[in-house]
Amino acid sequence: MRSVPIPSAILTLVVGMILVVAGFWVGQNINLLPAAASSNAPLYDELFAVLFTIGTILFLGILGLLIFSLVRFRRRDGDSGDGVAVEGNLQLEIFWTAIPAIVVLFVGIYSYDIYDRMGGMIPLADPHSMHGSMDSPVAQVSVRSSQNLQSSEGEAGTPRLWGGIGAASGGSSGILPVDVTALQFAFLFHYPEGDFISGELHVKSGQTVELRMEARDVIHAFWVPEFRLKQDVIPGQPTVLTFTPTLPGRYPIICAELCGPYHGGMRSTVVVHEPEAFDRWLDSNLPATVASAAGAPTG
């Protein structure tokens, strides 16, 4: 009995559905990213899962077509003639032009939406996102610091954040301001609340952190892969990075901008504490004058 060949349209549809299902399974079940340790991470991971799904579909489809072509159209034994002359195929050309165009457009719009939701489109010079009327950005940062500290002590209202990647509203614990100085080849972290400097960044789990960053020499970049955040630090242009850590632990801080011969060694650590552990760390690092003033009787 002669077998009936499967129409190419149906075969293409079935193979396409298999590729889509395989791509979705890989995108949802295989995680190549490090631990998600900030409230910003789920947004980034969502985008990565979509890109991983699309990439898997394209990879399996192209690899499968390549293997099929190598087997199906290989030179047979004794065949020394030329291949069949094939001219253009308008439908195929429209297909392989339209599909990539749609994919690229979708990825671009979706990536922009994620970037905007993470606060990346908030301009650093936006007067609506800064306190005070001082002209100097550095002076405005100083005003912000004191206002944030007052807010964390119980004043009504939620302080506004400067623009910057990861901008988000402060939690009930207020905002922890930290001044970050990047220089060849180290990060220095100044805590205005206690007026001391640390070589590591220590933060509290669940509390929004606002890093006011400046570079002393060349362009650096502050990158914590577990937070899914990276911000350039540019000489003469103070930049701001806000985030809320969610997972206690120790995570590497990496300079992601080529800044000199020892760029690869410009690393530090961010330590995310439980609330009680952070308070103990902060108390243990307060200068003696500040600690004694805090413990002095009020009368």
Summary of the structure (lengths in Angstrom):
residues: 299
radius of gyration: 27.4
end to end distance: 105.4
largest distance: 105.8
contacts: 815
relative contact order: 0.12
helix: 42%
strand: 22%
